[in-house]
Amino acid sequence: MDTLLGLRPTVRRPRRVSLIAGPSAAAEARSQVRAAIHAWDVPADPDIAVVLTSELVTNALQHEVGETITLTITCVCDQLRVDVHDSSDCMPALKDAPVDAESGRGLMLVASLSAEWGFYPTTLGKAVYFTLMSPDNPHEVGRPQPTGDRTWVR
């Protein structure tokens, strides 16, 4: 008897969303990321994905010189990737912010909760991205380890 298993596609078409650079951009980006995770059945923690997305969009809004930011969401082999494109050529840098600082720790959060993060120049400015891996196989090198309190450690 031949039985076909329901296999997930290894690559999903990227979802690109143009966000107006304004107060509602981060909320719209969070909504789009949650919708993609749900629609694609991505085994990534949606709470972590939306927090990291919010950080990248908020940073882009602080440096944006144009009217829009582009959000790109992709999934390859159960690895979620979110890229945030803006028109600034100011490249991000991790800061050693004091504990009582009101800002400056966003990229540190992205670096600690994602499997990978980075940035690259584009023809119109730059893009900053993060990836989240499936927690189904937490023992692979470079994958975050889930703990009981829903935080991730490396």
N, C-alpha and C positions, 0 to 999 in steps of 0.2 A: 504494500500500500504506500503510495506516495503522499506525503504530507508536506505542505508548504508552511513554513513558519513565517509569521509576520515580522519581517526584518525592517529595521529603521534604515532609511537612506543614509549613506555615509556623508554625503554633502547636501546641504540644503541651500536653495537659492538665497542669496543675501537679501535682507530686508533693509532698504534704504529709506530714511525718513528725513525730510527737511524740516528743521525746527526754527521757528522765528525766535531770534535772540531776544528773549524777554522773560518776565517772571514765570510764565507757564512752561518754559522749555524743559526744565528738569522733570516736572510732573508728567509731561507728555512722553519724555524719554523713558521714564520708569514704566509707564503704562505700555509702551511699545515693547520693552524688554520682557515684561511679564507675559504679554500676549504671545510673543514669539516662543518663549519657553513652554507655555501651555500648548500652543498650536503644534509645535514640533515635538512635543513630549521629550524635551531635553532633560536629562538627569542631572541638573545643576540646581543649586539652592537659589530659588528666585529672590529671597530676601537679601542675600549677599549680592546677587546680580544687580538689583535695583539700587542698593546703597552705593556700589561702585560706579554704576552708571550716573547716579546723581552727582557724585564727586567729580567725574570727568566733565559732565555738562556744566556744572557750576564753575569749574576752572575755565572752561572754554568761554563762558559768558563774561568772566572777568577780563579776558584778553581779546575777546572778539572785536574786530574792527568793522565787520560787515553786518548784514542784517539777518543772516541765517547761519545755523550750525547743522551739519549733517551727521546723523546717527546711522551707523551701519551695524547690523546684527547678523552674524553668521553662525552656523553650526557645522562642524566637520568631525565625524567619528565621535559624537557625543561631547565634543569640546565646544563650549559656547565662547564666542569672541564678540566683543563690543568695541567698535571704533567710533571716536567722536572727532569730527573734522571741523576745524575753524580756520579763519583767514589770518590769524596771527602767526608771525614767524618766531615768536618767543617760545623756546623749547622749555619743557617742564624740568624741574630739578627737585629731588628730595631735599627737604629741609630738616634740620635738627631743631624743631620748634620746642620751646619750653612747655612744661606740663600745663601751665596756666594760660597759654596763648589761646586766643579766640579763633585763630585760623592758622593755616600752614601745615596741618597734619593730614590733609586729604590724600596726598600721594603716598604717604606712609601707610595709610589704611589700604589703599589700592594694592600696594606692594605686599602687604602682609596677608591679605585675604584672597588674592588671585594666584593662579598657578603661574602666570606670567603677565608682565605688563611692559609697555614701552611706548615709544613715539617715533615718528618718522616725518620728514618734510614732505609736503605735497606741492603741486604746482600753484595752489592757492594759499598755502600756509603750512599747516601741520595737522597730523592726526595723532591722538593718544588712544591706546587700546589696553584692554585686559582680556585674559582668558580664564575660564573656569572649567575644570575637568570634572568628569563624572566621579562621584564619591563611591561608585560601585567597586572600583579597584584602587583603594587608597594606598596600596603598597608599592605602586609604581614610583620610580624616582621622579621628583618634581611635582608630584600631586599633593595637594593639601590634605592633611589628616583631620577628619571631623572628630570633634570631641562632644561629650554629653551636653555641653551648654551652648551648642550651635555656633561656637566660634571655631576658627580653623588655625591650626599651627602647622609649621613645616617640620 
